[in-house]
Amino acid sequence: MSKFFRIITPNYNNRYWLAKCIGSVIDQTFQDFGMVFIDDCSTDGSMDEALALTKGHDNILPILNESKRYNGGSRNVGLEYYVDAEYTLFLDSDDWFVDRNVLQGLHDFIVAIGKPECIRLPYKFEYDVVKSGQVPLVDNTPQMLVKSCFVACWTKCIRTDLVQPFPEDTLMEDVVQHIKQCDVINDIAVYNKPVVLHNRNNTNSITREGNQDLKRGKWQSSMFRYMADLLDMEVRHDYCKEQRQARIDACLKNIKNDVYSQSIIK
């Protein structure tokens, strides 16, 4: 059955946060959605927790990867499900929706303005308490969007037929997908309410220094894979080509200086 929203949530060893993440989805007042939770071979009991939390909720599908695919690969698994949903949202497993009315408000906004291809989503930060309200957004064209330093896929709601796949087996999937995504959209609206509460307390996140993949050197291989993905990327629009080159230049500097970074251009 067709859904309005598809929510894709990759997970690796975030069992501690799953009750908040999945609970914030289950608790939504707007229920016309399908959620795909993809566990990437966690070792902390995440899958058992997800199965317990989603029991009885037929519109939430927990999936266990047969082998490790990192966030990009896990999101690609999610893209195979609820393909008839009108819009796709991404929610990381250590983040959560800010309140019960997120999906209802976003749905009403999308319908009221004529169902644009892409909706830019503000978000809040979570430390010990919630910090400042929403991130001000003014990038309502693809030219501006592609230059944004807020490249995370959960800062965008995309018409499902336009969602681009992610690079796999890498810690750096967001930037490459972001540029490709901007290359295929023309119609962007900016939502004026925070949607995701972005959790900065999780020291095990793949982008935190506490994560073991960084210490094992996965970031080095990811940096070179990131460079290769940028070099191989085919895009149509000049603004995407310019941004790709800017990221390549920044990546070259980081490789030379042995710096871990996603080379975000501000």
C-alpha positions as CSV (number, residue, x, y, z in Angstrom):
1,M,0.0,0.0,0.0
2,S,1.3,3.4,-0.9
3,K,2.6,5.7,1.8
4,F,3.2,9.4,2.0
5,F,6.5,9.2,3.7
6,R,9.3,6.6,3.7
7,I,11.7,6.9,6.6
8,I,15.1,5.2,6.3
9,T,17.2,4.6,9.4
10,P,20.7,3.0,9.3
11,N,22.1,1.7,12.6
12,Y,25.4,0.5,14.0
13,N,25.8,-0.1,17.7
14,N,23.4,2.6,18.8
15,R,21.2,0.4,21.0
16,Y,21.2,3.0,23.8
17,W,19.4,5.6,21.5
18,L,17.0,3.3,19.7
19,A,14.1,3.8,22.1
20,K,14.2,7.6,21.5
21,C,14.7,7.3,17.8
22,I,12.2,4.6,17.0
23,G,9.8,5.8,19.7
24,S,9.7,9.3,18.1
25,V,8.6,7.7,14.9
26,I,6.0,5.4,16.4
27,D,4.5,8.3,18.4
28,Q,3.8,10.5,15.4
29,T,0.2,11.7,15.0
30,F,0.6,11.3,11.2
31,Q,0.8,7.6,10.5
32,D,0.9,7.4,6.7
33,F,4.5,6.3,6.6
34,G,6.7,3.2,6.2
35,M,10.0,3.0,8.1
36,V,12.9,0.8,7.3
37,F,15.4,0.2,10.1
38,I,18.7,-1.4,8.8
39,D,21.1,-2.8,11.3
40,D,24.7,-3.0,10.0
41,C,26.0,-6.0,11.9
42,S,25.9,-4.4,15.4
43,T,27.5,-6.1,18.3
44,D,25.6,-4.4,21.1
45,G,22.2,-6.1,20.7
46,S,20.7,-3.4,18.6
47,M,18.7,-5.7,16.4
48,D,17.0,-7.4,19.3
49,E,16.2,-4.0,20.7
50,A,14.8,-2.9,17.3
51,L,12.7,-6.0,17.0
52,A,11.2,-5.5,20.5
53,L,10.5,-1.8,19.9
54,T,8.8,-2.4,16.5
55,K,6.7,-5.5,17.4
56,G,3.2,-4.9,16.4
57,H,4.0,-2.1,14.1
58,D,3.5,-3.5,10.6
59,N,4.7,-0.3,8.9
60,I,8.2,-0.5,10.4
61,L,10.5,-3.1,8.9
62,P,13.7,-4.1,10.8
63,I,16.4,-5.5,8.5
64,L,19.8,-7.1,9.5
65,N,22.6,-6.7,6.9
66,E,24.3,-10.0,6.1
67,S,27.6,-8.2,5.9
68,K,28.8,-4.8,7.0
69,R,27.9,-2.0,4.5
70,Y,28.4,1.2,6.5
71,N,25.8,4.0,6.5
72,G,25.7,4.4,2.7
73,G,25.2,0.8,2.0
74,S,22.6,0.5,4.7
75,R,20.6,3.4,3.3
76,N,20.8,1.8,-0.1
77,V,19.1,-1.3,1.4
78,G,16.4,1.0,2.7
79,L,15.9,2.5,-0.7
80,E,14.6,-0.9,-1.9
81,Y,11.5,-0.8,0.3
82,Y,8.4,1.4,0.3
83,V,9.4,2.6,-3.2
84,D,5.8,3.8,-3.8
85,A,6.0,6.3,-1.0
86,E,5.7,9.9,-2.2
87,Y,8.6,11.3,-0.1
88,T,11.7,9.9,1.5
89,L,13.1,11.0,4.9
90,F,16.3,9.9,6.5
91,L,16.7,9.6,10.3
92,D,19.9,8.4,11.9
93,S,19.5,5.9,14.7
94,D,21.0,8.2,17.3
95,D,18.7,11.1,16.4
96,W,15.0,11.5,16.8
97,F,12.1,13.7,15.7
98,V,11.6,16.8,17.8
99,D,8.0,16.2,18.6
100,R,4.9,14.1,17.8
101,N,3.6,16.5,15.1
102,V,6.7,16.5,12.8
103,L,5.2,14.4,10.1
104,Q,1.8,16.0,10.2
105,G,3.2,19.5,9.9
106,L,5.6,18.5,7.1
107,H,2.9,16.7,5.2
108,D,0.5,19.7,5.4
109,F,3.3,22.0,4.3
110,I,4.2,19.8,1.3
111,V,0.6,19.5,0.2
112,A,-0.2,23.2,0.7
113,I,2.7,24.4,-1.6
114,G,2.1,21.9,-4.4
115,K,4.4,19.0,-3.6
116,P,7.9,20.3,-4.5
117,E,10.7,18.0,-5.4
118,C,12.8,18.8,-2.3
119,I,12.1,20.3,1.1
120,R,15.0,21.7,3.1
121,L,14.7,20.7,6.8
122,P,16.0,22.7,9.8
123,Y,17.0,20.8,12.9
124,K,17.9,21.2,16.5
125,F,21.1,20.1,18.4
126,E,20.9,17.9,21.5
127,Y,23.7,18.2,24.1
128,D,22.7,17.8,27.8
129,V,19.8,20.1,27.0
130,V,18.4,21.4,23.7
131,K,20.5,24.2,22.3
132,S,19.3,27.0,20.0
133,G,16.1,26.4,18.1
134,Q,16.3,26.1,14.4
135,V,19.1,26.5,11.9
136,P,18.1,29.4,9.6
137,L,17.9,28.3,6.0
138,V,17.8,30.5,2.9
139,D,19.1,28.0,0.3
140,N,16.0,27.5,-1.8
141,T,17.7,26.8,-5.1
142,P,19.8,23.9,-6.2
143,Q,22.7,26.3,-6.8
144,M,22.6,27.4,-3.1
145,L,21.7,24.0,-1.7
146,V,24.7,22.3,-3.3
147,K,27.1,24.8,-1.5
148,S,25.5,24.3,1.9
149,C,27.7,22.9,4.6
150,F,24.6,21.1,6.0
151,V,24.9,18.2,3.6
152,A,23.5,15.4,5.8
153,C,20.7,13.5,4.1
154,W,18.4,14.0,7.1
155,T,18.4,17.8,6.3
156,K,16.3,17.1,3.2
157,C,13.0,15.5,2.3
158,I,13.1,14.3,-1.3
159,R,10.5,13.1,-3.7
160,T,11.1,9.4,-3.7
161,D,11.5,8.9,-7.4
162,L,14.4,11.4,-7.3
163,V,16.4,10.0,-4.4
164,Q,20.0,9.2,-5.4
165,P,21.9,6.2,-4.1
166,F,24.8,6.4,-1.7
167,P,28.5,5.4,-1.9
168,E,29.1,2.2,0.0
169,D,31.9,0.8,2.2
170,T,33.0,4.3,3.3
171,L,32.6,6.7,6.2
172,M,32.1,9.5,3.8
173,E,28.9,9.0,1.9
174,D,26.9,12.2,2.6
175,V,28.8,14.8,0.4
176,V,28.9,12.7,-2.7
177,Q,25.2,11.8,-2.5
178,H,24.4,15.5,-1.7
179,I,26.0,16.7,-4.9
180,K,24.4,14.1,-7.0
181,Q,21.0,14.8,-5.3
182,C,21.3,18.5,-6.1
183,D,22.0,17.7,-9.7
184,V,18.6,16.1,-10.2
185,I,16.3,18.5,-8.4
186,N,15.0,21.8,-9.6
187,D,12.2,22.7,-7.2
188,I,13.1,23.4,-3.5
189,A,11.1,24.7,-0.6
190,V,12.3,25.6,2.8
191,Y,10.4,24.3,5.9
192,N,10.4,26.7,8.8
193,K,10.2,24.2,11.7
194,P,13.0,21.9,13.1
195,V,12.3,18.3,12.2
196,V,15.2,16.2,13.5
197,L,16.9,16.6,16.9
198,H,20.5,15.9,16.1
199,N,22.3,14.1,18.9
200,R,25.9,15.2,19.6
201,N,26.2,13.1,22.8
202,N,27.0,9.9,20.9
203,T,30.7,9.4,21.0
204,N,30.4,6.1,19.0
205,S,29.1,7.9,15.9
206,I,31.1,7.2,12.8
207,T,32.2,10.8,12.7
208,R,33.4,11.0,16.3
209,E,36.9,10.4,17.5
210,G,35.7,7.7,19.9
211,N,34.6,5.4,17.0
212,Q,36.9,2.4,16.5
213,D,36.7,2.5,12.7
214,L,38.5,5.8,12.8
215,K,41.2,4.4,15.1
216,R,41.6,1.3,12.8
217,G,42.3,3.5,9.9
218,K,39.0,3.2,8.1
219,W,39.0,6.9,7.6
220,Q,42.2,6.8,5.5
221,S,40.6,4.4,3.0
222,S,37.4,6.4,3.1
223,M,39.3,9.5,2.3
224,F,40.8,8.0,-0.9
225,R,37.4,6.4,-1.8
226,Y,35.8,9.8,-1.3
227,M,38.3,11.3,-3.7
228,A,37.7,8.5,-6.3
229,D,33.9,9.0,-6.0
230,L,34.3,12.7,-6.6
231,L,36.5,12.2,-9.6
232,D,34.2,9.5,-11.1
233,M,31.0,11.5,-10.5
234,E,29.1,12.6,-13.6
235,V,26.9,15.7,-13.1
236,R,25.1,17.9,-15.5
237,H,24.9,21.3,-13.9
238,D,27.8,23.8,-13.7
239,Y,27.1,24.6,-10.1
240,C,27.5,20.9,-9.2
241,K,30.7,20.6,-11.2
242,E,32.1,23.6,-9.4
243,Q,31.2,22.1,-6.0
244,R,32.7,18.8,-7.0
245,Q,36.0,20.5,-7.9
246,A,36.0,22.5,-4.7
247,R,35.6,19.3,-2.7
248,I,38.3,17.6,-4.7
249,D,40.7,20.5,-3.9
250,A,39.9,20.4,-0.2
251,C,40.2,16.6,-0.1
252,L,43.7,16.8,-1.7
253,K,44.8,19.2,1.0
254,N,43.5,16.9,3.7
255,I,45.1,13.8,2.2
256,K,48.4,15.7,2.0
257,N,48.1,16.9,5.6
258,D,46.8,13.6,6.9
259,V,43.6,15.2,8.2
260,Y,40.3,13.4,8.8
261,S,37.6,15.6,7.3
262,Q,34.7,15.4,4.9
263,S,36.1,18.5,3.3
264,I,33.0,20.6,3.9
265,I,33.0,23.9,2.1
266,K,31.4,26.7,4.2
